[in-house]
Amino acid sequence: MSHPLLKISIIVAALNEQDNIVPLQQKLKSQLDILGVAYEIIFVDDGSQDATWQRIMQCAQGDPHVKGLALSRNFGHQHALFCGLSYASGEAIVCMDGDLQHPPELIPQMYQAWEGGRKIITTMRINHRSTSFLKRLTSKYFYRVFSWLSGVPLSEGTSDFCLLDREVVGYLLKFRDIDLFLRGAIRWTGFSSITISYHEEKRFSGKTKYNLGRMIKFALAAVVSFSTTPLKLGIWIGMATSFLAFIELGYILLKYFQGVTVAGWASTVGILSFLFGILFMLLGCIGLYLANIHEVLKDRPRFIVKERINV
């Protein structure tokens, strides 16, 4: 870069957060002023349909530290954060959401850990009591399954609220994954890290963008992006079902030579249905990976910035 690096960059991904932008900017400013270092706050509007971009421009016009990027459409939360990483010029870079559930008050502590030599400072969310049982349950088992399948350990409550060293970001920007999963990618790099716990606050305003459908899509994308284990499982499942089928065939032949008619049309149909069910599940799994390869080969941009301010 031709310009000198700032000390810290804050990246905020926002989707329909018009009532949260100004309060968040004020909280961030108060914490960053305490640090007393050069900083920038980059708001990335991920195709909002409300007045989010107008609020970002309002903040940017009144504060040169605030920068804004408006994407041409909704590219997804992970790609919005990736866009911010692409434009950030800080030595330390913080990623966070725009709903104030990620407390800005934690940033000075994260910054101190970075100054102490840590390249990655992740956070672990302690759910607010208002968090639904379904969300807590799905989150708990998602991280267990993901860690098992991918070999990349992630703890329950891991969030996108983190601080990254410029060197780590340099490697992340080389990722070409279509279904980007930043939490896994950050852990995958293997740099020295520390985790700080925080109590998740209630949303300042608005509604969550992650319904059940989006959570399932997000989970599938993360697993496909980081693991080929589901494909390998197909081999073992195929071997196990083939073994059972040969046992069944041997039993039928034995009874045939003993002169006993083997009854069981219903059981035969049931077994065939079961095996075909497994087969189609495996074909669907293969289809997910082929779709991912297809998207990668298109080589389309991850995001399109249609408007910017102070950048």
Rosetta silent file (secondary structure, phi, psi, omega in degrees, C-alpha in Angstrom):
SEQUENCE: MSHPLLKISIIVAALNEQDNIVPLQQKLKSQLDILGVAYEIIFVDDGSQDATWQRIMQCAQGDPHVKGLALSRNFGHQHALFCGLSYASGEAIVCMDGDLQHPPELIPQMYQAWEGGRKIITTMRINHRSTSFLKRLTSKYFYRVFSWLSGVPLSEGTSDFCLLDREVVGYLLKFRDIDLFLRGAIRWTGFSSITISYHEEKRFSGKTKYNLGRMIKFALAAVVSFSTTPLKLGIWIGMATSFLAFIELGYILLKYFQGVTVAGWASTVGILSFLFGILFMLLGCIGLYLANIHEVLKDRPRFIVKERINV
SCORE:     score description
SCORE:     0.000 S_00000001
   1 L     0.000  146.283 -177.839    0.000    0.000    0.000 S_00000001
   2 L   -80.252  -25.356 -178.914    1.212    3.514   -0.751 S_00000001
   3 L   -94.600  153.468 -179.860   -0.168    5.014    2.474 S_00000001
   4 L   -67.555  149.552 -179.999    1.218    4.231    5.955 S_00000001
   5 L   -71.308  140.201  171.348   -0.594    1.586    7.971 S_00000001
   6 E   -77.912  172.177  179.675   -2.933    2.700   10.703 S_00000001
   7 E   -79.926  -41.944 -176.686   -2.709    1.047   14.079 S_00000001
   8 E  -146.038  140.138  175.347   -6.186   -0.508   14.135 S_00000001
   9 E  -119.202  139.010  175.604   -9.107   -1.000   11.736 S_00000001
  10 E  -113.665  123.255  179.467  -12.644   -1.893   12.778 S_00000001
  11 E  -109.332  125.503 -179.229  -14.791   -3.695   10.183 S_00000001
  12 E  -120.918  116.507  175.328  -18.541   -3.742   10.728 S_00000001
  13 E   -88.385  128.686 -174.733  -20.780   -5.850    8.466 S_00000001
  14 E  -133.872  133.272  174.443  -24.303   -4.413    8.385 S_00000001
  15 L  -135.388  110.956 -179.055  -27.549   -5.576    6.807 S_00000001
  16 L    54.688   54.503 -178.964  -30.665   -3.513    7.522 S_00000001
  17 L  -119.564   40.415 -172.521  -29.179   -1.989   10.672 S_00000001
  18 L   -57.054  -35.048 -177.114  -30.283    1.627   10.193 S_00000001
  19 L   -87.398   -3.251 -177.824  -31.020    2.226   13.887 S_00000001
  20 L  -104.039  -18.760 -172.325  -27.779    0.619   15.070 S_00000001
  21 H   -62.095  -53.376 -176.248  -25.167    2.455   12.981 S_00000001
  22 H   -64.687  -48.545  177.500  -24.993    5.753   14.884 S_00000001
  23 H   -59.581  -38.183  179.384  -25.038    4.244   18.415 S_00000001
  24 H   -67.042  -43.035  179.420  -22.367    1.721   17.401 S_00000001
  25 H   -61.085  -39.825  179.388  -20.168    4.392   15.855 S_00000001
  26 H   -66.298  -41.796  178.806  -20.380    6.469   19.027 S_00000001
  27 H   -65.917  -42.386  178.921  -19.479    3.494   21.243 S_00000001
  28 H   -62.862  -43.163 -179.202  -16.582    2.523   18.991 S_00000001
  29 H   -60.737  -42.494 -178.570  -15.261    6.084   18.938 S_00000001
  30 H   -63.957  -39.506 -179.695  -15.290    6.310   22.747 S_00000001
  31 H   -73.193  -38.298 -178.282  -13.318    3.060   23.104 S_00000001
  32 H   -73.991  -31.455  175.223  -10.832    3.868   20.337 S_00000001
  33 H   -65.413  -32.840  176.828  -10.201    7.349   21.712 S_00000001
  34 H   -64.024  -38.768  179.537   -9.240    5.669   24.991 S_00000001
  35 H   -65.202  -33.845  178.023   -6.617    3.621   23.138 S_00000001
  36 L    69.920   33.821  179.095   -5.133    6.804   21.714 S_00000001
  37 L  -123.761  162.162  177.599   -3.951    5.233   18.439 S_00000001
  38 L   -66.109  133.872 -175.423   -4.638    5.952   14.771 S_00000001
  39 E  -146.967  166.384  172.173   -7.777    4.102   13.700 S_00000001
  40 E  -142.996  148.338  175.761  -10.481    3.697   11.082 S_00000001
  41 E  -118.317  116.417 -177.697  -14.015    2.317   11.256 S_00000001
  42 E  -108.046  112.651  173.982  -15.171    0.638    8.043 S_00000001
  43 E   -92.568  128.868  177.437  -18.897   -0.004    7.704 S_00000001
  44 E  -112.452  111.236  179.014  -19.808   -2.484    4.952 S_00000001
  45 E   -85.390  110.591 -174.113  -23.448   -2.237    3.860 S_00000001
  46 L   -88.802   59.192  175.903  -24.338   -5.707    2.578 S_00000001
  47 L    71.488   39.322 -179.008  -27.181   -4.684    0.258 S_00000001
  48 L   -64.154  149.993  179.202  -29.507   -3.212    2.906 S_00000001
  49 L  -104.530    1.990  178.923  -33.069   -2.307    1.956 S_00000001
  50 L  -110.611 -151.816 -175.364  -33.500    0.346    4.652 S_00000001
  51 L   -94.746   25.389 -178.858  -31.600    3.565    5.439 S_00000001
  52 H   -57.006  -46.742 -177.814  -28.416    1.828    6.610 S_00000001
  53 H   -65.039  -37.375  177.613  -26.251    3.410    3.898 S_00000001
  54 H   -63.099  -38.892  178.150  -27.657    6.875    4.621 S_00000001
  55 H   -66.925  -38.672  178.422  -26.743    6.449    8.296 S_00000001
  56 H   -63.558  -44.735  178.918  -23.219    5.337    7.331 S_00000001
  57 H   -62.915  -38.335  178.185  -22.782    8.398    5.106 S_00000001
  58 H   -60.182  -45.001  178.926  -24.067   10.602    7.907 S_00000001
  59 H   -66.222  -40.684 -176.784  -21.415    9.188   10.272 S_00000001
  60 H   -68.515  -35.046  179.483  -18.667    9.433    7.636 S_00000001
  61 H   -69.762  -27.666 -179.813  -19.434   13.068    6.823 S_00000001
  62 H   -95.272   -8.499 -176.878  -19.103   14.007   10.483 S_00000001
  63 L  -148.487  111.424 -178.618  -16.044   11.869   11.273 S_00000001
  64 L   -65.054  -15.573  176.983  -13.116   11.262    8.859 S_00000001
  65 L   -72.382  -20.000 -176.761  -12.235    8.094   10.774 S_00000001
  66 E   -90.602  130.692  178.030  -15.451    6.498    9.495 S_00000001
  67 E  -124.982  150.940 -177.539  -15.400    4.901    6.045 S_00000001
  68 E  -131.992  140.728  175.071  -18.236    3.279    4.149 S_00000001
  69 E  -129.276  124.238  177.996  -18.564    0.599    1.478 S_00000001
  70 E  -108.983  119.344  178.118  -21.934   -0.189   -0.095 S_00000001
  71 E   -80.553  152.961 -174.557  -22.212   -3.517   -1.903 S_00000001
  72 L   -68.388  -23.055  177.285  -24.361   -3.736   -5.022 S_00000001
  73 L  -158.892 -176.771  178.532  -26.538   -6.454   -3.455 S_00000001
  74 L   -79.566  105.697  179.691  -26.625   -8.843   -0.514 S_00000001
  75 L   -94.291   -8.749 -179.569  -23.512  -11.022   -0.941 S_00000001
  76 L   107.401  148.892 -174.651  -23.727  -12.544    2.528 S_00000001
  77 H   -55.870  -46.109 -177.309  -22.288  -11.736    5.928 S_00000001
  78 H   -64.787  -39.184  179.560  -18.974  -13.564    5.419 S_00000001
  79 H   -72.510  -30.158  175.592  -18.307  -11.884    2.073 S_00000001
  80 H   -65.324  -43.439  176.250  -19.158   -8.488    3.557 S_00000001
  81 H   -63.561  -40.251  179.106  -16.512   -9.032    6.235 S_00000001
  82 H   -62.458  -37.569  176.024  -14.086  -10.223    3.544 S_00000001
  83 H   -60.457  -46.015  178.581  -14.754   -6.994    1.637 S_00000001
  84 H   -61.219  -40.835  177.430  -13.853   -5.003    4.736 S_00000001
  85 H   -60.506  -35.607 -178.775  -10.648   -7.022    5.175 S_00000001
  86 H   -66.355  -30.095 -176.590   -9.720   -6.204    1.581 S_00000001
  87 H  -100.574  -12.952 -175.413   -9.951   -2.456    2.245 S_00000001
  88 L   -67.517  143.128 -178.797   -8.634   -2.317    5.828 S_00000001
  89 L  -124.231   20.150  179.678   -5.272   -0.611    6.342 S_00000001
  90 E   -89.555  157.110  173.224   -4.654   -1.265   10.038 S_00000001
  91 E   -73.057  -34.226  173.361   -1.884   -3.327   11.595 S_00000001
  92 E  -117.488  136.557 -173.567   -4.561   -4.888   13.799 S_00000001
  93 E  -128.956  125.385 -179.386   -8.007   -5.530   12.319 S_00000001
  94 E  -106.222  131.984  173.763  -11.209   -6.180   14.254 S_00000001
  95 E  -107.721  137.869  179.002  -14.265   -7.840   12.683 S_00000001
  96 E  -159.248  166.750  178.666  -17.678   -7.436   14.290 S_00000001
  97 E   -89.850  167.977 -175.453  -21.420   -7.271   13.622 S_00000001
  98 L  -100.901   16.656 -176.078  -23.507   -4.121   13.466 S_00000001
  99 L  -105.385    5.776 -179.812  -26.206   -5.002   16.011 S_00000001
 100 L    67.702   14.567  171.370  -24.190   -4.147   19.192 S_00000001
 101 L   -77.572  -23.167  172.128  -24.283   -7.741   20.411 S_00000001
 102 L   -90.972  111.068 -172.590  -20.502   -7.655   20.045 S_00000001
 103 L   -72.692  120.189  176.093  -19.451   -5.257   22.845 S_00000001
 104 H   -59.899  -23.254 -179.490  -17.046   -2.481   21.723 S_00000001
 105 H   -62.879  -14.917 -179.480  -15.864   -2.334   25.351 S_00000001
 106 H   -84.415  -15.144 -174.085  -13.904   -5.549   24.677 S_00000001
 107 H   -61.980  -43.624  177.621  -11.718   -3.979   21.985 S_00000001
 108 H   -58.208  -38.312  178.686   -9.100   -2.436   24.348 S_00000001
 109 H   -67.311  -39.899  177.371   -8.573   -5.849   25.976 S_00000001
 110 H   -64.502  -40.695 -179.327   -8.245   -7.501   22.562 S_00000001
 111 H   -64.408  -40.598  178.237   -5.785   -4.810   21.478 S_00000001
 112 H   -62.962  -39.501  177.717   -3.631   -5.354   24.577 S_00000001
 113 H   -63.795  -37.842  177.670   -3.495   -9.096   23.834 S_00000001
 114 H   -66.066  -42.739  177.919   -2.363   -8.264   20.286 S_00000001
 115 H   -63.499  -26.081  178.081    0.353   -5.936   21.590 S_00000001
 116 L   -77.580   -1.091  174.330    1.456   -8.840   23.796 S_00000001
 117 L   113.070   -2.992  178.424    2.323  -10.838   20.682 S_00000001
 118 L   -76.949  135.505  178.945   -0.848  -12.727   19.820 S_00000001
 119 L   -86.299  -27.988 -177.858   -1.661  -12.810   16.116 S_00000001
 120 E  -131.702  127.247  173.147   -5.287  -13.880   16.582 S_00000001
 121 E  -120.410  105.409  178.398   -7.660  -12.869   19.358 S_00000001
 122 E   -96.869  168.145  178.494  -10.947  -14.723   19.065 S_00000001
 123 E  -126.475  151.524  177.394  -13.985  -14.402   21.297 S_00000001
 124 E  -119.326  120.847 -175.542  -16.335  -16.937   22.811 S_00000001
 125 E   -78.584  130.130  168.696  -19.948  -15.907   23.186 S_00000001
 126 E  -101.898  110.059 -169.170  -21.821  -16.588   26.405 S_00000001
 127 L   -59.852  141.648  173.188  -25.413  -16.555   25.189 S_00000001
 128 L   -67.931  148.808 -176.801  -27.894  -14.077   26.541 S_00000001
 129 L   -60.642  -20.276 -179.901  -30.749  -15.693   28.446 S_00000001
 130 L   -81.645   -8.787  178.776  -33.154  -14.544   25.734 S_00000001
 131 L   -63.227  132.534 -175.564  -31.357  -16.682   23.115 S_00000001
 132 L   -64.758  151.619  178.635  -33.736  -19.393   21.937 S_00000001
 133 H   -59.604  -39.835 -178.820  -33.214  -23.012   22.970 S_00000001
 134 H   -61.955  -42.912 -179.094  -33.095  -24.057   19.293 S_00000001
 135 H   -66.293  -41.291  178.870  -30.267  -21.624   18.512 S_00000001
 136 H   -63.944  -41.772 -177.991  -28.237  -22.735   21.542 S_00000001
 137 H   -67.096  -48.539 -178.713  -28.755  -26.408   20.675 S_00000001
 138 H   -64.283  -38.404  179.021  -27.908  -26.090   16.967 S_00000001
 139 H   -63.881  -43.689 -178.249  -24.863  -23.942   17.730 S_00000001
 140 H   -58.518  -49.731 -174.921  -23.567  -26.459   20.278 S_00000001
 141 H   -80.878  -25.281  176.237  -23.747  -29.459   17.966 S_00000001
 142 H   -60.823  -47.759 -177.595  -22.683  -27.592   14.835 S_00000001
 143 H   -66.488  -34.324  177.034  -19.276  -26.785   16.318 S_00000001
 144 H   -65.399  -47.944 -178.423  -18.826  -30.358   17.552 S_00000001
 145 H   -65.860  -43.597 -179.633  -19.677  -31.841   14.151 S_00000001
 146 H   -60.385  -46.417 -179.182  -17.615  -29.244   12.260 S_00000001
 147 H   -61.193  -40.090 -179.852  -14.534  -29.846   14.437 S_00000001
 148 H   -67.484  -43.864 -175.859  -14.856  -33.628   13.972 S_00000001
 149 H   -74.026  -38.686 -171.632  -15.333  -33.481   10.214 S_00000001
 150 H   -94.904  -23.113 -174.232  -12.775  -30.801    9.391 S_00000001
 151 L    77.605    5.986  176.381  -10.058  -31.369   11.988 S_00000001
 152 L  -103.736  106.340 -173.794  -10.180  -27.608   12.681 S_00000001
 153 L   -70.835  124.849  174.841  -11.117  -27.223   16.363 S_00000001
 154 L  -129.188  131.599 -179.217  -13.801  -24.635   17.087 S_00000001
 155 L   -85.751  154.277  175.786  -15.339  -24.157   20.519 S_00000001
 156 L   -59.066  135.113  179.071  -19.037  -23.646   21.185 S_00000001
 157 L    91.841    0.363  176.639  -19.882  -19.949   21.118 S_00000001
 158 E   -61.197  137.042 -177.951  -17.127  -18.980   18.658 S_00000001
 159 E  -129.959  176.961  178.039  -18.153  -15.835   16.798 S_00000001
 160 E   -82.441   -1.413  177.782  -16.914  -13.561   14.013 S_00000001
 161 E   -77.353  106.802 -174.197  -15.969  -10.968   16.638 S_00000001
 162 E  -156.143  164.815  172.446  -12.178  -11.153   16.550 S_00000001
 163 E  -119.890  132.232 -176.537   -8.936   -9.219   16.182 S_00000001
 164 E  -125.027  140.251  173.681   -6.453  -10.273   13.503 S_00000001
 165 E   -72.441  152.549  179.855   -2.888   -9.273   12.833 S_00000001
 166 H   -55.665  -35.664 -179.988   -2.129   -7.820    9.404 S_00000001
 167 H   -64.268  -41.593  178.702   -0.047  -10.913    8.555 S_00000001
 168 H   -62.996  -44.228 -179.921   -3.010  -13.225    9.235 S_00000001
 169 H   -61.358  -36.658  178.008   -5.294  -11.082    7.071 S_00000001
 170 H   -57.873  -39.695  177.819   -2.758  -11.287    4.248 S_00000001
 171 H   -74.881  -36.888  179.227   -3.155  -15.068    4.175 S_00000001
 172 H   -62.269  -36.461 -178.753   -6.935  -14.928    4.526 S_00000001
 173 L   -67.948  -12.162  176.945   -7.159  -12.708    1.453 S_00000001
 174 L   -86.608  -10.430  179.503   -5.572  -15.523   -0.565 S_00000001
 175 L   -65.217  137.258  179.778   -8.495  -17.850    0.152 S_00000001
 176 L  -114.476   15.435 -179.556  -10.556  -18.607   -2.947 S_00000001
 177 L   -61.010  135.609  176.266  -13.400  -20.462   -1.196 S_00000001
 178 L   -74.137  -49.562  176.513  -16.818  -19.690   -2.626 S_00000001
 179 L   -92.580   84.694 -174.981  -18.623  -20.499    0.626 S_00000001
 180 L   -71.057  135.188  176.047  -16.334  -18.558    2.902 S_00000001
 181 L  -130.567   91.602 -170.745  -16.290  -19.513    6.601 S_00000001
 182 H   -62.396  -37.109 -178.536  -14.016  -17.004    8.296 S_00000001
 183 H   -59.848  -44.008  178.171  -14.087  -18.604   11.746 S_00000001
 184 H   -69.283  -41.030 -178.731  -12.725  -21.840   10.348 S_00000001
 185 H   -62.984  -40.278  179.839  -10.265  -20.081    8.025 S_00000001
 186 H   -63.337  -46.731  179.870   -8.836  -18.022   10.896 S_00000001
 187 H   -66.344  -35.164 -177.423   -8.308  -21.099   13.063 S_00000001
 188 H   -62.579  -31.918 -176.757   -6.900  -23.030   10.083 S_00000001
 189 H   -61.700  -28.435  173.572   -4.005  -20.570    9.636 S_00000001
 190 L    82.275    7.789  178.846   -2.503  -21.854   12.883 S_00000001
 191 L   -70.102  159.564 -179.984   -1.098  -18.554   14.189 S_00000001
 192 L   -59.001  134.692 -174.349   -0.765  -17.999   17.947 S_00000001
 193 E  -141.614  164.173  174.273   -4.148  -17.158   19.408 S_00000001
 194 E  -144.145  148.674 -179.046   -6.045  -16.442   22.580 S_00000001
 195 E  -116.059  132.652  178.841   -9.781  -16.542   23.282 S_00000001
 196 E  -114.709  131.118  178.636  -11.662  -13.985   25.363 S_00000001
 197 E   -86.380  149.131  175.901  -15.157  -14.698   26.676 S_00000001
 198 E  -148.524  153.231  177.265  -17.927  -12.112   26.626 S_00000001
 199 E   -87.501  120.997  179.882  -21.589  -11.945   27.540 S_00000001
 200 L   -68.738  130.665  177.642  -23.721  -11.485   24.457 S_00000001
 201 L   -88.557  165.772  172.755  -26.025   -8.483   24.717 S_00000001
 202 L   -71.457  152.340  175.592  -29.506   -8.206   23.292 S_00000001
 203 L   -56.452  138.577  178.718  -29.778   -6.638   19.870 S_00000001
 204 L   -65.019  -42.561  174.982  -29.949   -2.854   20.170 S_00000001
 205 L  -162.806  166.027  179.005  -32.734   -2.813   17.584 S_00000001
 206 L    84.628 -175.648 -177.418  -34.019   -4.797   14.622 S_00000001
 207 L  -119.907  153.642  177.366  -34.309   -8.535   14.084 S_00000001
 208 L   -63.180  145.871  179.942  -31.747  -11.272   13.574 S_00000001
 209 L   -93.690   -6.381 -176.620  -30.986  -12.143    9.948 S_00000001
 210 L  -102.502   92.312  171.938  -30.191  -15.777   10.738 S_00000001
 211 L   -85.105 -177.883 -176.226  -33.354  -17.852   10.660 S_00000001
 212 H   -59.899  -42.509 -179.413  -33.301  -21.670   10.688 S_00000001
 213 H   -60.665  -43.666 -179.911  -32.959  -21.913    6.900 S_00000001
 214 H   -67.922  -35.602  179.066  -29.961  -19.570    6.821 S_00000001
 215 H   -65.534  -40.499  178.416  -28.313  -21.378    9.718 S_00000001
 216 H   -65.021  -43.796  179.127  -28.617  -24.733    7.900 S_00000001
 217 H   -62.476  -42.010  179.086  -27.233  -23.229    4.700 S_00000001
 218 H   -62.676  -43.664 -178.958  -24.373  -21.628    6.631 S_00000001
 219 H   -64.738  -44.535  179.380  -23.538  -24.914    8.382 S_00000001
 220 H   -62.254  -43.181 -179.989  -23.529  -26.926    5.136 S_00000001
 221 H   -62.202  -40.392 -179.803  -21.338  -24.347    3.414 S_00000001
 222 H   -63.925  -44.719 -178.379  -18.853  -24.412    6.300 S_00000001
 223 H   -65.932  -46.749 -178.918  -18.557  -28.212    6.295 S_00000001
 224 H   -63.260  -35.902 -178.262  -18.220  -28.483    2.500 S_00000001
 225 H   -69.089  -30.979 -171.637  -15.630  -25.704    2.481 S_00000001
 226 H  -114.736   -2.418 -175.413  -13.393  -27.310    5.101 S_00000001
 227 L  -147.244  140.072  171.472  -13.907  -31.055    4.895 S_00000001
 228 L  -105.488    8.553 -178.771  -14.051  -33.914    2.399 S_00000001
 229 H   -56.956  -41.329  178.063  -14.995  -36.342    5.179 S_00000001
 230 H   -56.492  -35.353  176.980  -18.645  -36.643    4.001 S_00000001
 231 H   -68.296  -40.590  179.976  -17.347  -37.949    0.664 S_00000001
 232 H   -69.781  -31.932  177.071  -15.056  -40.423    2.405 S_00000001
 233 H   -60.484  -32.032  179.282  -17.884  -41.542    4.668 S_00000001
 234 H   -58.957  -35.760  179.076  -19.691  -42.663    1.524 S_00000001
 235 H   -64.429  -46.765 -177.755  -16.996  -45.292    0.929 S_00000001
 236 H   -68.402  -38.268  176.856  -17.374  -46.743    4.424 S_00000001
 237 H   -64.093  -41.752  178.468  -21.164  -46.660    4.289 S_00000001
 238 H   -62.077  -41.457  179.084  -21.043  -48.422    0.911 S_00000001
 239 H   -66.143  -39.806 -179.077  -18.717  -51.099    2.277 S_00000001
 240 H   -66.675  -45.147 -179.717  -20.902  -51.645    5.347 S_00000001
 241 H   -68.161  -34.931  176.705  -24.147  -51.954    3.358 S_00000001
 242 H   -64.761  -40.306  178.665  -22.445  -54.248    0.819 S_00000001
 243 H   -61.403  -44.383  178.258  -21.258  -56.470    3.662 S_00000001
 244 H   -64.243  -38.332 -179.961  -24.811  -56.686    5.043 S_00000001
 245 H   -64.855  -40.143  178.963  -26.148  -57.430    1.570 S_00000001
 246 H   -66.961  -35.401  175.761  -23.683  -60.317    1.107 S_00000001
 247 H   -62.898  -44.058  178.973  -24.697  -61.757    4.483 S_00000001
 248 H   -62.472  -42.271  179.586  -28.338  -61.604    3.390 S_00000001
 249 H   -63.832  -42.745  177.851  -27.479  -63.258    0.060 S_00000001
 250 H   -61.535  -39.952  178.456  -25.555  -66.022    1.826 S_00000001
 251 H   -63.524  -42.908 -179.972  -28.521  -66.678    4.131 S_00000001
 252 H   -63.069  -44.985 -179.853  -30.898  -66.894    1.159 S_00000001
 253 H   -64.061  -40.181  178.729  -28.616  -69.359   -0.694 S_00000001
 254 H   -60.743  -46.479  179.721  -28.210  -71.500    2.407 S_00000001
 255 H   -66.667  -33.637  179.778  -31.979  -71.752    2.877 S_00000001
 256 H   -64.335  -46.063 -179.220  -32.442  -72.439   -0.849 S_00000001
 257 H   -70.913  -20.879  175.002  -30.087  -75.445   -0.793 S_00000001
 258 L   -83.506   -1.234  178.708  -31.824  -76.675    2.344 S_00000001
 259 L    78.191   20.077 -179.652  -35.068  -76.703    0.370 S_00000001
 260 L  -105.329  128.524  176.626  -36.637  -73.929    2.404 S_00000001
 261 L   -77.959  129.838 -178.617  -38.500  -71.130    0.642 S_00000001
 262 L   -89.515  112.691  176.501  -37.440  -67.761    1.987 S_00000001
 263 L   -83.605  161.380  174.718  -40.453  -65.600    2.695 S_00000001
 264 L   132.170   46.867  176.740  -40.125  -61.869    3.102 S_00000001
 265 H   -61.424  -41.613 -178.009  -41.207  -59.773    0.153 S_00000001
 266 H   -63.939  -42.441 -179.523  -41.914  -56.862    2.496 S_00000001
 267 H   -66.854  -35.502  178.327  -38.493  -57.091    4.159 S_00000001
 268 H   -63.404  -46.422  178.603  -36.785  -57.237    0.742 S_00000001
 269 H   -62.710  -39.717  179.147  -38.578  -54.106   -0.428 S_00000001
 270 H   -62.126  -44.428  179.591  -37.748  -52.436    2.886 S_00000001
 271 H   -64.200  -43.170  178.846  -34.046  -53.224    2.553 S_00000001
 272 H   -61.320  -42.442  179.033  -33.993  -51.997   -1.055 S_00000001
 273 H   -62.326  -41.290  179.612  -35.723  -48.774   -0.059 S_00000001
 274 H   -62.541  -45.946 -178.759  -33.206  -48.257    2.740 S_00000001
 275 H   -65.905  -40.206  177.736  -30.234  -48.818    0.431 S_00000001
 276 H   -66.210  -34.501  176.919  -31.641  -46.522   -2.256 S_00000001
 277 H   -61.464  -44.511  177.440  -32.213  -43.873    0.417 S_00000001
 278 H   -63.164  -42.324 -179.341  -28.536  -44.046    1.402 S_00000001
 279 H   -58.638  -46.987 -178.342  -27.521  -43.966   -2.265 S_00000001
 280 H   -69.082  -32.101  174.946  -29.474  -40.792   -2.996 S_00000001
 281 H   -63.595  -42.593  178.818  -28.118  -39.123    0.134 S_00000001
 282 H   -66.800  -38.260  176.459  -24.582  -39.862   -1.047 S_00000001
 283 H   -64.162  -38.572  176.866  -25.391  -38.572   -4.530 S_00000001
 284 H   -64.029  -39.256  177.429  -26.733  -35.377   -2.967 S_00000001
 285 H   -62.392  -45.364  177.845  -23.497  -35.025   -0.969 S_00000001
 286 H   -61.651  -38.934  179.066  -21.439  -35.438   -4.141 S_00000001
 287 H   -60.581  -37.674  178.054  -23.682  -32.875   -5.812 S_00000001
 288 H   -60.952  -44.829 -179.103  -22.832  -30.290   -3.114 S_00000001
 289 H   -69.045  -38.504  177.779  -19.122  -30.662   -3.772 S_00000001
 290 H   -64.981  -38.601  177.697  -19.594  -30.572   -7.553 S_00000001
 291 H   -62.709  -38.461  178.505  -21.689  -27.396   -7.203 S_00000001
 292 H   -64.479  -43.690  178.062  -18.854  -25.851   -5.184 S_00000001
 293 H   -61.634  -41.854  179.175  -16.326  -26.754   -7.871 S_00000001
 294 H   -59.411  -43.301 -179.853  -18.651  -25.298  -10.509 S_00000001
 295 H   -66.923  -38.855  179.319  -18.878  -21.986   -8.611 S_00000001
 296 H   -63.780  -41.954 -178.041  -15.099  -21.813   -8.168 S_00000001
 297 H   -66.382  -24.295  176.108  -14.511  -22.375  -11.888 S_00000001
 298 H   -64.767  -30.566  178.015  -16.772  -19.438  -12.732 S_00000001
 299 L    56.137   42.694  177.447  -14.193  -17.228  -10.981 S_00000001
 300 L   -81.879  156.496  178.334  -16.724  -14.494  -10.249 S_00000001
 301 L   -66.151  149.106  179.945  -15.882  -11.679   -7.818 S_00000001
 302 L   -68.818  -30.863 -176.654  -16.790  -12.261   -4.172 S_00000001
 303 L  -156.535  161.022  176.009  -18.458   -8.861   -3.929 S_00000001
 304 L  -128.769  121.249  178.568  -19.108   -5.709   -5.929 S_00000001
 305 E   -90.772  116.812 -177.529  -18.714   -2.285   -4.307 S_00000001
 306 E   -94.700  -22.298 -177.067  -21.145    0.142   -5.907 S_00000001
 307 E  -152.958  149.526  179.430  -20.492    3.141   -3.668 S_00000001
 308 E  -148.107  156.822  177.573  -17.910    4.268   -1.131 S_00000001
 309 E  -142.221  134.268 -177.686  -17.229    7.188    1.167 S_00000001
 310 L    63.436   14.796  179.250  -13.923    8.332    2.721 S_00000001
 311 L  -107.043    0.000    0.000  -12.229    5.350    1.024 S_00000001
